[in-house]
């Protein structure tokens, strides 16, 4: 591994917020290593960003996540540059004008602290329990077999036609299939609309990329257009339920829900449903893509997994740790507090860097070794512990187990056909736009 000393990296010149570096070189592992070692609670000041405390140690992120009374979600949820913050503020104004309320109202329940967060989270929690996932296990398995079979046929056919020039995109041809299908099915979205749902999710996250824009659009215009299209679609689903009756699905639960005796507002329903649909496919499909790359990069681990299918659950946990798709969340200090000798003042911003925590040497022996037998594996792929632990964690795990079980006969027949193409300007999710693979004749 390249060390900070070898690259001339210092606390003064490290950069963990330049998204161009993420796209060109991947995650800034050396910078996070240096921060954990020398300044785990670091006052980070760089152009285009409001200053914040960078938190990079596993124990500190666990502490912050477990104390919502000290570190609030209601101010700014994700660390962003000034441009992105401005877009977010103007989007709030647009939504307030459309649905009523005030731009300062929480965009969705993630922007809430207890007890409001707990109340809203509980409205659909029954759909994401281990018991519910167990009931869906066979369904996920059948869908995975179908998707993997179609993918394998495409890979073989493409190789037969183009040989060494063959290249099939894992993201769109496989990884996105099950996460989109699962959350849309749970939400009551008609199957004929699933591809459109994925397009909106992808375009919203990748609006900085001209590929997702219409001619003449800039980033903000793309975000606004996609938001409007998605909201109009949601409103159509709501009308359908109101006219033809509620069902046993996520949207119906939201329409039937009450908080303190009051139903959710149209704005709350739309935002909640969009959050479930988007989060339900964006992070999982990136974890699947990153997991396929990790296994192909580590043939010894792939061989072990193929020989021992019972290792799929632990392999999934290691993939989640290794890929660390969620990069960061932000909190605001509610009072002065000391952490590792640094005084964090009331109102200061704190940014928790989950990939760094997932390489913390104090928690993970040999953290830069991909090990599908790693035990224990106390990773933060679903955020830190506490109130904001990912609602869909069980869903993601069951989906990934189903996909990688189905992939076991296929993976040894694949090889990478290039490095991943990353989604630009994203500091929240390490999105993979494309990952090309080809058939590897045995």
ChimeraX attribute file (.defattr): number of C-alpha atoms within 10 A of each C-alpha:
attribute: neighborCount
match mode: 1-to-1
recipient: residues
	/A:1	7
	/A:2	8
	/A:3	13
	/A:4	17
	/A:5	10
	/A:6	8
	/A:7	9
	/A:8	9
	/A:9	15
	/A:10	14
	/A:11	14
	/A:12	9
	/A:13	10
	/A:14	18
	/A:15	17
	/A:16	19
	/A:17	20
	/A:18	16
	/A:19	18
	/A:20	14
	/A:21	15
	/A:22	19
	/A:23	19
	/A:24	11
	/A:25	10
	/A:26	14
	/A:27	19
	/A:28	17
	/A:29	18
	/A:30	19
	/A:31	20
	/A:32	27
	/A:33	21
	/A:34	19
	/A:35	21
	/A:36	22
	/A:37	13
	/A:38	12
	/A:39	18
	/A:40	21
	/A:41	24
	/A:42	18
	/A:43	16
	/A:44	20
	/A:45	14
	/A:46	16
	/A:47	10
	/A:48	12
	/A:49	15
	/A:50	13
	/A:51	16
	/A:52	21
	/A:53	21
	/A:54	24
	/A:55	29
	/A:56	28
	/A:57	28
	/A:58	27
	/A:59	15
	/A:60	18
	/A:61	21
	/A:62	17
	/A:63	16
	/A:64	23
	/A:65	23
	/A:66	17
	/A:67	13
	/A:68	20
	/A:69	14
	/A:70	17
	/A:71	25
	/A:72	24
	/A:73	23
	/A:74	18
	/A:75	17
	/A:76	16
	/A:77	18
	/A:78	19
	/A:79	23
	/A:80	21
	/A:81	17
	/A:82	13
	/A:83	11
	/A:84	15
	/A:85	15
	/A:86	13
	/A:87	16
	/A:88	16
	/A:89	12
	/A:90	15
	/A:91	18
	/A:92	18
	/A:93	17
	/A:94	15
	/A:95	20
	/A:96	17
	/A:97	12
	/A:98	11
	/A:99	13
	/A:100	13
	/A:101	13
	/A:102	12
	/A:103	16
	/A:104	12
	/A:105	14
	/A:106	16
	/A:107	21
	/A:108	18
	/A:109	20
	/A:110	20
	/A:111	18
	/A:112	24
	/A:113	17
	/A:114	14
	/A:115	9
	/A:116	14
	/A:117	17
	/A:118	15
	/A:119	14
	/A:120	22
	/A:121	17
	/A:122	12
	/A:123	16
	/A:124	18
	/A:125	12
	/A:126	12
	/A:127	21
	/A:128	16
	/A:129	15
	/A:130	15
	/A:131	12
	/A:132	13
	/A:133	19
	/A:134	14
	/A:135	10
	/A:136	15
	/A:137	16
	/A:138	12
	/A:139	13
	/A:140	23
	/A:141	20
	/A:142	13
	/A:143	19
	/A:144	24
	/A:145	17
	/A:146	13
	/A:147	20
	/A:148	24
	/A:149	16
	/A:150	13
	/A:151	21
	/A:152	22
	/A:153	11
	/A:154	16
	/A:155	24
	/A:156	19
	/A:157	14
	/A:158	18
	/A:159	19
	/A:160	12
	/A:161	10
	/A:162	11
	/A:163	14
	/A:164	13
	/A:165	10
	/A:166	18
	/A:167	20
	/A:168	23
	/A:169	19
	/A:170	26
	/A:171	20
	/A:172	16
	/A:173	16
	/A:174	22
	/A:175	27
	/A:176	22
	/A:177	21
	/A:178	24
	/A:179	28
	/A:180	25
	/A:181	22
	/A:182	21
	/A:183	21
	/A:184	24
	/A:185	15
	/A:186	17
	/A:187	20
	/A:188	16
	/A:189	19
	/A:190	11
	/A:191	13
	/A:192	8
	/A:193	11
	/A:194	17
	/A:195	14
	/A:196	12
	/A:197	22
	/A:198	22
	/A:199	12
	/A:200	19
	/A:201	22
	/A:202	19
	/A:203	22
	/A:204	22
	/A:205	20
	/A:206	23
	/A:207	24
	/A:208	19
	/A:209	15
	/A:210	16
	/A:211	10
	/A:212	19
	/A:213	21
	/A:214	11
	/A:215	8
	/A:216	8
	/A:217	14
	/A:218	14
	/A:219	18
	/A:220	20
	/A:221	15
	/A:222	22
	/A:223	24
	/A:224	18
	/A:225	17
	/A:226	20
	/A:227	19
	/A:228	15
	/A:229	13
	/A:230	19
	/A:231	18
	/A:232	13
	/A:233	14
	/A:234	20
	/A:235	16
	/A:236	12
	/A:237	17
	/A:238	19
	/A:239	11
	/A:240	12
	/A:241	16
	/A:242	12
	/A:243	9
	/A:244	8
	/A:245	9
	/A:246	15
	/A:247	12
	/A:248	11
	/A:249	16
	/A:250	25
	/A:251	25
	/A:252	19
	/A:253	17
	/A:254	21
	/A:255	17
	/A:256	12
	/A:257	17
	/A:258	15
	/A:259	11
	/A:260	7
	/A:261	7
	/A:262	8
	/A:263	14
	/A:264	17
	/A:265	15
	/A:266	15
	/A:267	19
	/A:268	19
	/A:269	21
	/A:270	23
	/A:271	18
	/A:272	22
	/A:273	19
	/A:274	19
	/A:275	16
	/A:276	19
	/A:277	22
	/A:278	22
	/A:279	18
	/A:280	22
	/A:281	26
	/A:282	22
	/A:283	22
	/A:284	25
	/A:285	27
	/A:286	25
	/A:287	27
	/A:288	27
	/A:289	26
	/A:290	26
	/A:291	23
	/A:292	24
	/A:293	22
	/A:294	18
	/A:295	21
	/A:296	20
	/A:297	14
	/A:298	14
	/A:299	13
	/A:300	11
	/A:301	18
	/A:302	20
	/A:303	15
	/A:304	13
	/A:305	21
	/A:306	19
	/A:307	11
	/A:308	11
	/A:309	13
	/A:310	11
	/A:311	16
	/A:312	21
	/A:313	19
	/A:314	19
	/A:315	25
	/A:316	22
	/A:317	23
	/A:318	26
	/A:319	26
	/A:320	27
	/A:321	25
	/A:322	23
	/A:323	22
	/A:324	29
	/A:325	25
	/A:326	22
	/A:327	22
	/A:328	22
	/A:329	21
	/A:330	24
	/A:331	26
	/A:332	24
	/A:333	21
	/A:334	17
	/A:335	14
	/A:336	13
	/A:337	14
	/A:338	10
	/A:339	14
	/A:340	9
	/A:341	8
	/A:342	14
	/A:343	11
	/A:344	21
	/A:345	14
	/A:346	14
	/A:347	15
	/A:348	17
	/A:349	24
	/A:350	28
	/A:351	25
	/A:352	28
	/A:353	25
	/A:354	27
	/A:355	26
	/A:356	26
	/A:357	30
	/A:358	25
	/A:359	26
	/A:360	23
	/A:361	17
	/A:362	12
	/A:363	17
	/A:364	19
	/A:365	11
	/A:366	12
	/A:367	15
	/A:368	14
	/A:369	13
	/A:370	18
	/A:371	19
	/A:372	21
	/A:373	17
	/A:374	15
	/A:375	11
	/A:376	11
	/A:377	16
	/A:378	15
	/A:379	23
	/A:380	23
	/A:381	26
	/A:382	21
	/A:383	22
	/A:384	24
	/A:385	16
	/A:386	14
	/A:387	19
	/A:388	22
	/A:389	15
	/A:390	18
	/A:391	20
	/A:392	19
	/A:393	17
	/A:394	19
	/A:395	25
	/A:396	26
	/A:397	18
	/A:398	19
	/A:399	25
	/A:400	29
	/A:401	24
	/A:402	23
	/A:403	26
	/A:404	26
	/A:405	22
	/A:406	20
	/A:407	20
	/A:408	19
	/A:409	12
	/A:410	17
	/A:411	21
	/A:412	18
	/A:413	16
	/A:414	18
	/A:415	18
	/A:416	19
	/A:417	17
	/A:418	12
	/A:419	11
	/A:420	21
	/A:421	15
	/A:422	21
	/A:423	23
	/A:424	22
	/A:425	24
	/A:426	22
	/A:427	21
	/A:428	17
	/A:429	17
	/A:430	26
	/A:431	28
	/A:432	22
	/A:433	18
	/A:434	19
	/A:435	23
	/A:436	19
	/A:437	21
	/A:438	26
	/A:439	26
	/A:440	16
	/A:441	10
	/A:442	6
